Amino acid sequence: MATSAYAAEVARRFREVNGDHPMTAEDDAYVSAQFTPLERLCAALGRDADDARRQMLDGLLPLPGYLRSDGAEMVPADLFDLAAAAGGPDRLRAWFTAHWDDPAEGAAEWEAYLSGQYVCLHHVSPATIRRKAELTAAITDALSDPRPQAPAWSAALHALVDELDALAPDFAPYDRLRFGGPTSRDTCIDAVRARHPRP
């Protein structure tokens, strides 16, 4: 469990963004299977964990996706990959936001990325963020004019849902607390399959 002053500030910032919700044993098991403790990742990569925390606090890297009940900062294994692709953490923002034509949309997605709340994707990148948005919009649009008796409509809907399913993890029960309701998997995958089963 991390105990540095930087770790305490990251934990404070995390709760400021996500609220102070308890992590259950089920949450901990899910998070431990999907993410890795920041300390362990940095040790494996020869990085200093407090350097990573400073970058999080300076808005150069995203906050942890979760704080496990023992206080461990849980991050994706590819936490540093986007900064490497951009040529370093100082270049990441410009590289990241350039993937959107609308500067305001790019800036909003950057802030969402820094929050650490993109736990809705197995691998977070501008490409997967954009594709998830396209898929959820297309699924919502298809459901606005349902034609379950039409094979082409059903096939197209399930193709969209299957692609989203491949991008999205299962989520933890904790996520429904911090996001204040159902997750995108609940609404755009599980509920759709339940309401419109494959022919």
C-alpha positions in Angstrom: 0.0 0.0 0.0 1.4 3.4 -1.0 2.0 5.8 1.8 3.9 8.7 0.3 2.6 12.3 0.4 2.1 12.1 -3.4 0.0 8.9 -2.9 -2.1 10.7 -0.3 -2.7 13.6 -2.7 -3.6 11.2 -5.6 -6.1 9.5 -3.3 -7.6 12.8 -2.3 -7.9 13.9 -5.9 -9.4 10.5 -6.9 -12.1 10.8 -4.3 -12.8 14.4 -5.3 -13.4 13.2 -8.9 -15.2 9.9 -8.1 -16.8 10.4 -4.7 -16.1 8.3 -1.6 -17.7 5.0 -2.2 -16.7 1.7 -0.5 -15.0 -1.0 -2.5 -16.4 -4.4 -1.7 -14.6 -7.8 -1.9 -16.3 -8.3 -5.3 -15.0 -4.9 -6.5 -11.5 -5.7 -5.3 -11.5 -9.1 -7.0 -12.6 -7.6 -10.3 -10.2 -4.7 -10.2 -7.2 -6.9 -9.2 -8.0 -9.1 -12.3 -8.3 -6.2 -14.7 -5.7 -3.7 -13.4 -2.3 -3.6 -11.7 -1.1 -1.6 -8.7 0.8 1.5 -9.7 3.8 0.5 -7.4 4.1 -2.9 -9.1 3.8 -1.5 -12.6 6.5 1.1 -11.9 8.8 -1.5 -10.3 8.4 -3.8 -13.3 9.2 -0.9 -15.7 12.0 0.6 -13.7 10.1 3.8 -13.1 9.6 5.8 -9.9 6.0 5.6 -8.6 6.1 9.1 -7.1 7.2 10.5 -10.5 4.1 8.9 -12.0 2.0 10.3 -9.2 3.5 13.8 -9.8 2.6 13.5 -13.4 -1.0 12.5 -12.5 -1.3 15.5 -10.2 0.2 17.8 -12.9 -2.3 16.7 -15.5 0.2 14.8 -17.6 -1.1 11.2 -16.9 -4.6 10.0 -15.9 -5.5 9.3 -12.3 -5.8 5.7 -11.3 -8.9 3.9 -12.5 -9.7 2.6 -9.0 -8.5 2.8 -5.4 -8.6 -0.8 -4.1 -10.0 -1.1 -0.5 -6.4 -1.5 0.8 -5.5 1.9 -0.8 -3.6 0.5 -3.8 -3.8 2.8 -6.8 -5.0 0.5 -9.6 -4.0 1.4 -13.1 -4.0 -0.2 -16.6 -0.9 -2.1 -17.6 -0.5 0.2 -20.6 -0.7 3.4 -18.4 2.5 4.9 -20.0 1.9 3.7 -23.6 0.1 6.8 -24.9 2.7 9.2 -23.5 5.4 7.1 -25.2 3.5 7.2 -28.5 3.2 11.0 -28.2 6.9 11.4 -27.6 6.7 12.0 -23.9 4.2 13.2 -21.2 4.7 16.8 -22.1 3.5 16.2 -25.6 0.7 13.9 -24.8 -2.1 16.5 -24.5 -1.4 18.0 -28.0 -1.1 14.5 -29.5 -4.2 13.3 -27.8 -6.5 16.2 -28.6 -5.4 16.3 -32.3 -7.4 13.2 -32.9 -10.6 15.3 -32.7 -11.5 17.8 -35.4 -13.4 19.9 -32.9 -10.9 21.4 -30.4 -13.6 21.7 -27.7 -14.5 18.0 -28.1 -10.8 17.1 -27.9 -10.3 19.2 -24.8 -13.4 17.6 -23.1 -12.1 14.1 -24.0 -8.7 15.0 -22.6 -10.2 16.0 -19.3 -12.2 12.7 -19.2 -9.0 10.8 -19.9 -7.2 12.5 -17.1 -10.0 11.6 -14.7 -9.1 8.0 -14.9 -12.7 7.1 -15.5 -12.2 5.5 -18.9 -12.4 2.1 -17.2 -15.1 1.4 -19.9 -12.4 0.3 -22.3 -9.9 -2.6 -22.2 -7.4 -0.3 -23.9 -7.7 3.5 -23.7 -6.7 5.5 -26.8 -8.2 8.2 -28.9 -9.1 5.6 -31.5 -11.0 3.4 -29.0 -12.6 6.4 -27.2 -13.9 7.6 -30.6 -15.1 4.2 -31.7 -16.9 3.6 -28.4 -18.7 6.9 -28.9 -19.6 6.0 -32.5 -20.9 2.6 -31.5 -23.0 3.8 -28.5 -24.5 6.5 -30.8 -25.3 4.0 -33.5 -26.9 1.5 -31.0 -29.0 4.3 -29.5 -30.0 5.4 -33.0 -31.0 1.9 -34.0 -33.1 1.4 -30.8 -35.0 4.7 -31.5 -36.6 2.9 -34.5 -36.7 -0.8 -33.5 -37.6 -3.3 -36.2 -36.9 -6.7 -34.5 -38.8 -8.6 -37.2 -36.4 -7.3 -39.9 -33.4 -9.6 -40.2 -31.2 -6.9 -41.6 -32.0 -4.5 -38.7 -31.3 -7.2 -36.1 -28.1 -8.3 -37.7 -26.8 -4.7 -37.9 -27.7 -4.1 -34.3 -26.0 -7.2 -33.0 -22.9 -6.4 -35.1 -22.7 -3.0 -33.3 -23.3 -4.6 -29.9 -20.7 -7.3 -30.5 -18.1 -4.8 -31.5 -18.8 -2.7 -28.4 -18.7 -5.8 -26.3 -15.1 -6.5 -27.5 -14.0 -3.0 -26.5 -15.7 -2.9 -23.1 -14.8 -4.8 -19.9 -17.5 -6.0 -17.5 -17.2 -3.1 -15.0 -17.2 -3.4 -11.2 -20.3 -2.9 -9.0 -18.5 0.2 -7.7 -18.8 1.8 -11.1 -22.5 2.1 -10.8 -22.0 4.1 -7.6 -19.5 6.5 -8.9 -21.2 7.0 -12.2 -24.6 7.3 -10.5 -26.4 4.6 -12.5 -26.1 2.0 -15.1 -22.9 1.6 -17.1 -22.6 1.6 -20.9 -22.4 -2.2 -20.8 -25.6 -2.3 -18.9 -27.5 -0.1 -21.3 -25.9 -0.7 -24.7 -24.9 -4.4 -24.4 -26.7 -6.4 -21.8 -30.0 -4.7 -22.0 -30.0 -4.7 -25.8 -29.3 -8.4 -25.9 -32.0 -9.1 -23.4 -34.6 -7.0 -25.2 -33.6 -8.0 -28.7 -32.2 -11.6 -28.6 -30.5 -12.9 -31.7 -33.0 -14.5 -34.1 
